[in-house]
Amino acid sequence: MFEFGGLAAVLVVVALLASTFRILREYERGVVFMLGRFWKVKGPGLIIIIPGVQQMVRVDLRTVVFDVPSQDVISRDNVSVKVNAVVYFRVVDPAKSILQVENYMNATSQLSQTTLRAVLGKHELDEMLAERETLNVDIQQALDAQTDAWGIKVSNVEIKHVDIDESMVRAIAKQAEAERERRAKVIHAEGELQASEKLLAAADILSRKPQAMQLRYLQTLSNIAGDKTNTIVFPVPGNFMDLLTRDKTTDG
């Protein structure tokens, strides 16, 4: 009987020591309550908790990464899409993360879903597809402003996928094709305009420089001579017939 009582006493002492001494890792903090009231944040390392008087809640300070489930979002131009994202956050104030919210993990997850829908709903589909970096920053800032009261720091948000209905994909493809055709026509028109300006400048120079006109005339004859066509038409200056008539009159 004495041996059994002694063993029980030893077990009680061991249990008390186990509940008294706690070891917290470098990335952990302990939020300690004294008789139900918040006392202080302890850790890392070895800390002492008075059994029955003090209670401790462990808080992990490492960055948490979680996927935001796919959300149905209606863009500003009334296009329905499904969007999912990844949120990176960590606890920066252990006391607030325990005292200000019941479950900061679940609260941050739910807030991320509603914020994702709210922010993306203010933008058009083209912006969702082409300006993801800007949208990531907008969502991160909106989340961080709301989770600050919980001692949570949202460091980054990344939109993973924007899923569009197949019919909408075809419409976007047609729009892109029309945009390419428009750009091609604009480039062609700009090329025609530049060419006409160059031709006008060349004509102005040739009209003021007879020598340049003669050189151009000889170059044209050289190009025609190298052609394999059977008929060659030589351009004749307008005053050529006057010169012939004048020569005949002189000879007569």
C-alpha positions as CSV (number, residue, x, y, z in Angstrom):
1,M,0.0,0.0,0.0
2,F,2.8,2.3,0.8
3,E,4.6,1.5,-2.4
4,F,1.4,2.3,-4.4
5,G,0.9,5.6,-2.6
6,G,4.5,6.6,-3.2
7,L,4.2,5.7,-6.9
8,A,1.1,7.8,-7.1
9,A,2.9,10.8,-5.5
10,V,5.7,10.5,-7.9
11,L,3.3,10.5,-10.8
12,V,1.6,13.6,-9.5
13,V,4.9,15.4,-9.1
14,V,5.9,14.4,-12.6
15,A,2.6,15.6,-14.0
16,L,2.9,18.9,-12.1
17,L,6.4,19.4,-13.4
18,A,5.3,18.6,-17.0
19,S,2.5,21.1,-16.8
20,T,4.8,23.7,-15.1
21,F,7.7,23.7,-17.5
22,R,7.0,24.4,-21.2
23,I,9.5,24.7,-24.0
24,L,8.6,27.0,-26.9
25,R,10.4,26.9,-30.2
26,E,12.0,29.9,-31.8
27,Y,8.9,30.5,-34.0
28,E,6.4,30.0,-31.2
29,R,5.1,32.3,-28.5
30,G,2.9,31.6,-25.5
31,V,-0.1,33.8,-24.6
32,V,-0.4,33.4,-20.9
33,F,-3.6,33.9,-18.9
34,M,-3.6,34.4,-15.1
35,L,-6.9,33.3,-13.6
36,G,-8.7,33.9,-16.9
37,R,-7.2,37.4,-17.5
38,F,-4.5,38.1,-20.0
39,W,-1.1,38.3,-18.3
40,K,1.7,38.4,-20.9
41,V,3.3,36.8,-24.0
42,K,6.2,34.5,-23.2
43,G,8.8,32.7,-25.3
44,P,10.7,31.3,-27.0
45,G,12.7,28.9,-24.8
46,L,11.8,27.5,-21.3
47,I,8.9,29.1,-19.5
48,I,7.2,28.3,-16.2
49,I,3.4,28.0,-15.9
50,I,1.7,27.7,-12.5
51,P,-0.7,24.8,-12.7
52,G,-4.3,25.7,-12.0
53,V,-3.6,29.4,-11.9
54,Q,-2.1,30.1,-15.3
55,Q,-3.0,28.8,-18.8
56,M,-1.1,29.1,-22.0
57,V,-2.1,29.2,-25.7
58,R,0.6,28.5,-28.2
59,V,0.8,30.7,-31.3
60,D,2.9,29.9,-34.4
61,L,4.6,33.0,-35.9
62,R,5.6,31.4,-39.2
63,T,4.0,32.4,-42.5
64,V,0.9,30.5,-43.3
65,V,0.0,29.7,-47.0
66,F,-3.5,28.6,-47.9
67,D,-5.6,28.4,-51.1
68,V,-8.6,30.6,-51.4
69,P,-11.3,28.3,-52.8
70,S,-12.6,29.1,-56.3
71,Q,-15.0,32.0,-56.1
72,D,-17.8,33.0,-58.5
73,V,-17.1,36.6,-59.5
74,I,-19.2,38.9,-61.7
75,S,-16.9,41.5,-63.3
76,R,-17.9,45.1,-63.8
77,D,-18.8,44.3,-67.5
78,N,-21.2,41.6,-66.3
79,V,-19.0,38.6,-67.1
80,S,-19.2,35.6,-64.8
81,V,-15.8,34.0,-64.0
82,K,-14.3,31.7,-61.4
83,V,-11.2,32.9,-59.6
84,N,-9.0,31.3,-57.0
85,A,-5.9,32.7,-55.2
86,V,-3.2,32.0,-52.7
87,V,-2.8,34.2,-49.5
88,Y,0.4,34.5,-47.4
89,F,0.0,35.8,-43.9
90,R,1.6,35.5,-40.5
91,V,0.9,36.5,-36.9
92,V,2.7,39.6,-35.8
93,D,0.9,40.2,-32.5
94,P,0.2,36.9,-30.7
95,A,-2.0,38.6,-28.0
96,K,-4.3,40.2,-30.5
97,S,-4.6,37.0,-32.6
98,I,-6.0,35.2,-29.5
99,L,-7.9,38.0,-27.8
100,Q,-9.5,39.8,-30.7
101,V,-10.8,36.9,-32.8
102,E,-12.0,33.4,-31.9
103,N,-10.1,31.6,-34.7
104,Y,-7.8,33.8,-36.7
105,M,-7.1,31.1,-39.3
106,N,-10.8,30.6,-40.2
107,A,-11.5,34.3,-39.9
108,T,-8.7,35.2,-42.3
109,S,-9.8,32.5,-44.8
110,Q,-13.4,33.7,-44.8
111,L,-12.3,37.4,-45.1
112,S,-10.0,36.5,-48.0
113,Q,-12.9,35.0,-50.0
114,T,-15.2,37.9,-49.5
115,T,-12.4,40.4,-50.3
116,L,-11.5,38.6,-53.4
117,R,-15.0,38.8,-54.7
118,A,-15.4,42.5,-53.7
119,V,-12.2,43.7,-55.2
120,L,-12.4,41.8,-58.5
121,G,-16.0,42.8,-59.0
122,K,-15.0,46.4,-59.4
123,H,-12.9,45.5,-62.5
124,E,-13.6,44.4,-66.0
125,L,-12.6,41.1,-67.4
126,D,-9.7,42.5,-69.5
127,E,-8.2,44.0,-66.3
128,M,-8.5,40.6,-64.5
129,L,-6.5,39.0,-67.3
130,A,-4.0,41.7,-68.1
131,E,-3.4,43.5,-64.8
132,R,-3.0,40.7,-62.2
133,E,-0.1,42.3,-60.4
134,T,-2.2,45.4,-59.7
135,L,-5.1,43.3,-58.6
136,N,-2.9,41.3,-56.3
137,V,-1.7,44.4,-54.6
138,D,-5.3,45.8,-54.2
139,I,-6.5,42.6,-52.6
140,Q,-3.4,42.4,-50.3
141,Q,-3.9,45.9,-49.1
142,A,-7.6,45.5,-48.5
143,L,-7.0,42.3,-46.5
144,D,-4.1,43.7,-44.5
145,A,-6.1,46.7,-43.4
146,Q,-8.9,44.5,-42.0
147,T,-6.7,41.9,-40.4
148,D,-4.5,44.4,-38.6
149,A,-6.9,44.5,-35.7
150,W,-6.3,40.7,-35.3
151,G,-2.5,41.0,-35.2
152,I,-2.3,39.4,-38.6
153,K,0.0,40.7,-41.4
154,V,-1.1,39.7,-45.0
155,S,2.2,39.9,-46.9
156,N,1.2,38.7,-50.3
157,V,-1.8,37.6,-52.5
158,E,-1.5,35.8,-55.8
159,I,-4.4,35.2,-58.2
160,K,-3.8,31.7,-59.5
161,H,-6.5,31.1,-62.1
162,V,-9.3,33.0,-63.8
163,D,-11.6,30.5,-65.4
164,I,-13.9,31.7,-68.2
165,D,-16.9,30.0,-69.8
166,E,-16.1,28.4,-73.2
167,S,-18.5,30.7,-75.1
168,M,-16.8,33.7,-73.5
169,V,-13.4,32.3,-74.6
170,R,-14.6,32.3,-78.2
171,A,-15.9,35.9,-77.9
172,I,-12.5,37.0,-76.5
173,A,-10.7,35.2,-79.4
174,K,-12.9,37.1,-81.9
175,Q,-12.3,40.3,-80.1
176,A,-8.5,39.7,-80.2
177,E,-8.7,38.9,-84.0
178,A,-10.6,42.1,-84.7
179,E,-8.0,44.0,-82.7
180,R,-5.2,42.5,-84.7
181,E,-6.9,43.4,-87.9
182,R,-7.4,47.0,-86.7
183,R,-3.8,47.3,-85.8
184,A,-2.7,45.9,-89.2
185,K,-4.9,48.4,-91.0
186,V,-3.6,51.3,-88.9
187,I,0.0,50.2,-89.6
188,H,-0.7,49.9,-93.4
189,A,-2.3,53.4,-93.4
190,E,0.6,54.9,-91.5
191,G,3.0,53.3,-94.1
192,E,1.0,54.7,-97.0
193,L,1.1,58.1,-95.4
194,Q,4.9,58.0,-94.8
195,A,5.4,56.8,-98.4
196,S,3.3,59.6,-99.9
197,E,5.3,62.2,-97.8
198,K,8.6,60.8,-99.1
199,L,7.3,60.7,-102.7
200,L,6.1,64.3,-102.4
201,A,9.5,65.4,-101.1
202,A,11.2,63.5,-103.9
203,A,9.0,65.2,-106.5
204,D,9.7,68.6,-105.1
205,I,13.5,68.0,-105.3
206,L,13.3,66.7,-108.9
207,S,11.2,69.7,-110.0
208,R,13.8,72.1,-108.6
209,K,16.9,70.1,-109.9
210,P,16.8,69.4,-113.7
211,Q,20.0,67.4,-113.4
212,A,18.4,65.1,-110.9
213,M,15.5,64.7,-113.3
214,Q,17.8,63.7,-116.1
215,L,19.6,61.1,-113.9
216,R,16.3,59.6,-112.9
217,Y,15.3,59.5,-116.6
218,L,18.5,57.6,-117.5
219,Q,18.0,55.2,-114.5
220,T,14.5,54.4,-115.8
221,L,15.8,53.7,-119.3
222,S,18.4,51.3,-117.8
223,N,15.7,49.5,-115.9
224,I,13.5,49.2,-119.0
225,A,16.4,47.9,-121.1
226,G,16.9,45.0,-118.7
227,D,13.3,43.9,-119.1
228,K,12.4,41.1,-121.4
229,T,9.2,42.6,-122.7
230,N,8.9,43.0,-126.5
231,T,7.5,46.6,-126.4
232,I,9.5,49.4,-124.9
233,V,8.0,52.9,-124.6
234,F,10.5,55.7,-124.3
235,P,9.3,58.8,-122.5
236,V,9.9,61.9,-124.7
237,P,10.3,65.3,-123.1
238,G,7.5,67.8,-123.9
239,N,9.8,70.2,-125.8
240,F,11.4,67.5,-127.9
241,M,9.0,68.1,-130.9
242,D,9.6,71.9,-130.7
243,L,13.3,71.2,-131.0
244,L,12.8,69.0,-134.1
245,T,10.5,71.6,-135.8
246,R,13.0,74.4,-135.1
247,D,15.8,72.4,-136.6
248,K,13.8,71.7,-139.8
249,T,13.0,75.3,-140.2
250,T,16.6,76.3,-139.9
251,D,17.7,73.7,-142.5
252,G,15.0,75.0,-144.9
